């Protein structure tokens, strides 16, 4: 699924090289992460509009970049993007659609609850990124996940202040 002209050398779990197509587990994780980053962005945009606090707008912009990073991996590996239409609150994954509704409902009750929603989202991201890192041997995927993990840890600190 790599474009012609790309080469890779096989390596082990240390993730120093991309080695062939993604496994089913790696594929599922990437698709989930694409929509999970969208979930974060969509929730933060809505909460930012409601509470007019800069942290939500700032982190929503970061989540947009995270979505693009994962989209780049989907394109590289020839995977169909689950973000068919980039409409706030619309997801291919029904569990994420339900979670979006729950998070919005909670986050709209108070600014304190909105910050708690931010913590919940970032903790979910961190757990899923760590799981992704545990299953992938592809250096490019590992690099993106590591970058997203660092960003989510920073976001978690911002919401925990």
Buried (B, 14 or more C-beta within 10 A) or exposed (E): EEEEEEEEEEBEEEBEBBBEEBEEEBBEBBBBBBBBBBBBBBBBBBBBEBBEEEBBBBBBEBBBEBBEBBBEBBEBBEBEBBBEEEEEBBBBBEEBBEBBEEBBEBBBEEBEBBBBBBBBBBEBBBEBBEBBBEBBBBBBBBEBBBBBBEBBBEBBEBBEE
